[in-house]
Amino acid sequence: MRKKITISVLLLISLNFSGFSQLPKETPEQKEKRLEWWTDARFGMFIHWGLYASPARHEWVKKYEKMNNEEYEKYFEIFNPDLYNPHEWAKKAKEAGMKYAVITTKHHEGFCLFDSKYTDYKATNTPIGKDLIAEWVEAFRAKGLKIGFYYSLLDWHHPDYTIDRNHPLSVSSDEEYDKQNQGKDMDVYRKYIKDQVRELLTNYGTIDIIWLDYSFPSGKHGKGRTDWDSENLLKMVRELQPGIIVNDRLDLLEVEGGWDFTTPEQYKVSKWPEKNGQKVPWETCQTFSGSWGYYRDEMTWKDTKQLLVLLIESVSKGGNLLLNVGPTARGTFDYRTNEKLEEMGEWMKFNDRSIYGCTQAPEEFITPDNCLLTYNPETNRLYVHLLDYPMKWFTLKGFAGKVKYAQFLHDGSEIQFGQPRHNVTHQETLAEEDVILILPMVKPNVEVPVIELILN
């Protein structure tokens, strides 16, 4: 018995570390170049779509309501998004100012929107009867948007995927887990993952981003790198698409080349995320409301200003915003989604210079109260986003000698400025190194006005 355990442990160690040294090596400069389009883009669309659009009660409805495969089958049998028009989706993303998009090719429910030869649980076998991903890729690529695929590592439908604590059929004891998992073979499922990811990265041309989601290794009945064979999966991904950008959810955070960007979900970071004291590429994924999939009765929708601040604040800390849409069962965007995309697009049409190619401002620039700063290092322009519009006199502390010209970004109108004078110094404590901008008393008709400073 001890000999068998030793052999098993050695095999596990071999599996756990195989492929580490084989992951492609690159210098920080090479990685920066590979990610350059993405860090310049700053704004993308996430799309969560699957069978869960029919119950319209959250994308985890199968888990939350503890449905088995038979109970969930009715959604497969009636799935027919007859109004699906990915060209319209792409148009809305483009007009909102988004530069790339990531779609769920398969979410945790296991249903595939693409025509995989390794499963019958796919869109081509539903009433819609076609490869929805193929049409989506064609439409979004035609609009000049970069293409991203999300693929769930979890699968609540596959017969060999073992029951874990996130599964709809999760149980309360080790004995029950053992009973539930009798006859299941994760080796078969690991091969299934690789086969499907190979299809996605072979059959649809250049894929710019892949989200492999997600690992939960801590505690009992979790899953991590050995369950997915993450190292060899990632090695295959890199070989098939050398330029692809990969998220950080394979449980390979300590492995060189094991991820490209970190993914804070549903919260705003307090500062640019770091690892080992170094700033790392990052992107926050956020929803319009409290659900990723279409949820008819969910009403906690963010207003337009909240969404714009999410975008601006992400860029102000050197990151991206991936904003999620959950299409309906008929293949359309919810009316509230359309409204928010249109309103964000209206702001971006006039203010996108403060987003694209921008990043965190140099430390020498002090952020005024109720403002966010972004900075374009190529043009040497600083952008002051006025979250709370000030009165006529607006102070930039420590800016003396640094500003060549100031204007509102939305209309290019000049903003006069100067150093403190006797007739304004009584309003606050000012210093010679400060700059006073003279703003109109009435706020411009812009949700978040932006001042563009052309620096010396």
Secondary structure, 3 states (H helix, E strand, C coil): CHHHHHHHHHHHHHHHHCCHHHCCCCCHHHHHHHCHHHHHHCEEEEECCCHHHCCCECCCHHHHCCCCHHHHHHHHHHCCCCCCCHHHHHHHHHHHCCCEEEEEEECCCCCECCCCCCCCCEHHHCCCCCCHHHHHHHHHHHCCCEEEEEEECCCCCCCCCCCCCCCCCCCCCHHHHHHHCCCCCHHHHHHHHHHHHHHHCCCCCCCCEEEEECCECCCCCCECHHHHCHHHHHHHHHHHCCCCEECCCCCCCCCCCCCCCECCECCCCCCCCEECCEECCEEEEEECCCCCCCECCCCCCCCHHHHHHHHHHHHHCCCEEEEEECCCCCCCCCHHHHHHHHHHHHHHHHHHHHCCCCECCCCCCCCCCCEEEEEECCCCEEEEEECCCCCCEEEECCCCCCEEEEEECCCCCECEEECCCCCCHHHCCCCCCCEEEECCCCCCCCCCCEEEEEEC
